[in-house]
Amino acid sequence: MCFVTVPHPLGMISKEEVNAKVDAAFDDIVKAATAWTPSKEKQDAQVKPYPAKRFKFSGTYADVNDMFQKRKWSLSLPIVPPTVDKVAAMLKGTKRNPAEVLWVVPPRQGMLTVELVAALGVMAGAKPEHMPLLIATVEAMAAEGRPFQGCLYFGLMLTPDGPKVVEYNARFGDPETQVVLPLLDTDLVDIMLAIWNGTLDQLDIRWKNGCAACVVMASGGYPKKYVTGLPISGLDENGQTANCFVYHAGTKLDDETFLTAGGRVLGVTATAETLPEALETAYAGVKTISFQDAHYRKDIGQRALKALS
């Protein structure tokens, strides 16, 4: 999950005027970005960015993000650091020239290159096989002159022929967001206001240390045909257990009783210092809730635990 903002085109002038300004400046922009070189004196004084220096660092992702922010390597986003190796792996997912410009973004004429898309993809947790989809999305939005502010969610289906886009949603993902927002330390309203005002780059977005896990309790028969209107018992407005709370996904309140009203009924979510503890707490919370034919997955987080071992 990441927060993305693209500035509004030069105030409120028409799309045609924006395109005319971009076209007029495009050659100079590309030349300045690809052909300009500093003087020999400045080159000798510069620290070469590639190959990147390697160093060992121990700590949580929050510690890494804090270090990146202090060194002004990033804006303190919840990222996997875009190392040279990870960006190179993303670039292997496409045959496009890394320096190719996909979009000149007004009003500052920022240039979105294939390599920058790869770096942003790494930071957002994308995989090399997702790279063609990221590029296709950027190209489609650019072709329509469609600046975007907010959260853009990719719904992907993994197939033998690679990932395919099922849908785009201009919202948070469900149930992924249930484990993201509990770890957000910065007020979400501040982030939304910054996106609206075009000042997201000035906001220090911070995250809590620890882990979160969410177990979805679903209606019997879901994702196919299922019955609704079944009473839910065991819900505790003070939390199911310590550090465990419930997101209502498909419920309705009838007098003072919650009833099932959808396929995904509840997102039982827990936070803890470690992932095993978060999973244990979430499943303990699930056991305190019941409704007819309720079912849920028993393997949540197992691939992540295997990767960490």
N, C-alpha and C positions, 0 to 999 in steps of 0.2 A: 504494500500500500504506500502511495506517495501522493503528496499534494502538488498539483501542477497549475501554473498560471501562465497565460500568454497575454501580453498587453493588448488593450483595445486599440484598433487601428487609428492612430493619429486623431484622437478626439472623436468627433462625430462627422468627419467628412465622408463622402461617398466611397464605395468600393472602387469605382472607376478611377477616382483621384488617387487613392492609395496605390493602386496598381501602376498608375502612370508614374508616380514618384519612385516606386520600387524599380520599375523598368529603367528609368532614367539613371538611377544610381547603381544598378546591379553590376555592371562591368567594373566600375571603380571599387565596389565592395569586394568582389571576388579577387580583383588584383591586389587590393590591400591585404586581404586575408591569406593569399597564397603566394604572392610574388615578393612582398616587402620583406627585407631583411635589415636588421640593425647594423650599425657600423661595427667594424672589426673590434674596436675597443669595447663596445657594449657586449658583443658576442663573447669575447674572452672573459668578461666579468660575470656573464650569466651562468647559472647552474643548469646544466643540461637536463631537460625533463625526461629524456629517454636515452638509454634504458633507465628506468626508475630505480632509485635506491631501494635496497631491501633491508628490512630490519625486523627483529622479532618483537612482538608486543603481547603481553598477557593481560587479560581483563575481559569484561563483558562487552557486548556490542555497544552498550551505552557509554562505556569508557572509550571505545574506539571513536564513536561519534563525537564525544566531547573533545578528544584530541584533534579530530579533523576540524571541528568548529574553531578551536583555539588557534590552530595553524592556518585557518581560513582556506582549508582544502575543500570544505563543503559548507552547506548552510545548516548543519546539525540535523539532517533528515534521518529517518530510521533506515539506514542504508547498509548494504554490504560494500565496503570500500572498493571503488572501481580500479583495481590494480591493472597493470599492463597486461598480465596474462589473461585476466577475466575479460577485458575489453577485446583482446585479440581473439579469444574464443567466440565472442559474440560476432565479431566481424567475419569469422569463418562461416557464420550462418547465412551470409549473403555474398554475392559476387560483385557487389557494388563497390566503387572506389570510396575508400574511407573519407576522402576530402570532398566528395560530391556534396553540393549544397541542395538540400531538400526543400528548404523554406527560408525565405528572408522575412523575418517577423518585424513588422513595424510596431511602435514608432521609432525604436532605437536602431532599426535595421540589423537586429541580431540575426546570426546565421545558424541554422540548424543543419549540421552535417551528418552524414552517415555515422562517422566516428562518435559524434556527440550523442546520437540516438543510442549507440551501443553502450556508451558510458552511463547514460541515464537508465538504460535497461538493466544494466548490472546493479545499479543502486536500488532499483525497484524490485530486484529479485527475479528478473526474467532470465530465461535460458537461451542458449544460442539458436535453438530451433524456433524461438518466438520472434527472432529478429526480422524475418520477412513481413510478419504481421505488423510489427511496430512501424516499419518503413511504409508499408501500404496505408496504414492509418494516417500517418503524418502527411503523405502525399495526397490522400483523398481530402483531408481537411484543408490543405493548402490550395488544392484545385478549386475548392468551393469558397475560398476566402473566408474561412470560418474560424475566427479566433475563439478560444475556449478557456473558461475559468471554472475551476472546480475539480471534482473527482471523476475521472474517466475509468470505468471498470470494464475489463475484458472478460467476457464469458467464453472460455475455450473448451473445445472437445478434443481430447487426444486420440488420434486415429493412426492406423498403420502408415498412412501417408503424411504424417506430421500433424501438428496442431491446427485446428480449424476454428474460426470465429463463429460462435453461435449467436452472440448478441453483444452490443455495447450498452452499458447503462451509465448515465450521467449521475451516478450516486455511489455510495459505498457498496461493497460486496456483502452478501449474506450467505453463510454465517461467518465469513472471514473477519468482518469488522468487530464482532463480539470479543475477539481476542486482541484487537488493536487498540480500541479506545480505552479499555481499562488501564493500559500502560502509558497512555498519553498524559504527560504532566502539564503541558501548556493547555490553557483553556481553549476548547474547540471553537467557541464563539470568537475569540481573538483571531484564530486562524481564518475563519470565514470572513471576518471583517477585513483582514489584511488582503485576502484574495479579491474581495469586492473593491477595495481601495487601490489595488495594484501595488501593495507594499509588502508582499509576502517575503521578499528577499531581505527585508529589514527586521523580520520577526525571528527570534531565537526559539525554534521549536525544540522542546526538551521531552525526554522520555524517562519513565521510571525504570529502575533496575528490576529484574525479575522476569517471570514468564507467566503466560496465561493459557488456559485450555478451555475449549467449549465442546460440550456434548449435546447434540440435538436430539430431543425426544420427539419422535414422529408418530403419526396416527397409524394404526394397523392397516396394512394394505398399501401405504404410501411407498413409492411414487405413483402407483396405479390407483384404483378406486378405493376410497376409504369413507368411513362414517364420521360425521361430525356431531356436535351437540352433546358429547360425553362429559360428565363432570370430572374435574381434576381435583385431587385431594393431596394434601401435604405441603401446599405452597405456604411459605413463611415470609411475610412482608419485611422481616428483619434480616432475611438471608437464610439460606438452607442450612449452612454450617459456616464456621468462621472463614471469611474470605471467599465465600461462594454465594452467587446471586443469580437471578433468572431473568433472561430477556423473553418477553412474550412475543411470539412470532405469529401463531395462529390460534388465538383465544378470543373469547368474548365474555363479558360479565353479565350474568343473568341474576338479578337481585344481588345476592352476596356470594354467588358461586361462579367460579370460572369454568367455562365449558370449552371443549376443543372446537376450533373453527377453521382448521386448515390442515395441510399435510405436515409441514414442519410446525410443531406446536410450541415447543419451548427450547431455548438455548441456555443450558445450565453451564455457567461460566465460573471459573475459579482463577485466582492469582496466587502465586507463591514465589519463593526465591529460585526454585529450580523447576524444570519441566516435569520430572517425575512427581514432585509434590503437587504441582498444579493439576495434573491428570488424576492423581489419587483423590484430591479434594473435589474435583468436578464429578467424578463417578460416585463419590460418597454423597454428594448433593442429589444426584439422580435417584439414588436409592430411597430418598425421603419423599419422592413424588410418585404418584400413580394415577393412571386412568386406563380404562379398558383397552386392551390390545396395544398398549404403548410398546414401542420398540426403539432401539438405538444401537449404534455401532459400538463394538467392543474393542476396536483397534485404533481409536483416535490417538494420534501422536506417535504411533509405533515406528514409522519410518524416520521421524525426527530423532527418536531415542536411539535408533540403530545408527544413524549418522553421527550422533554425538558420542557413541561408545567407541 
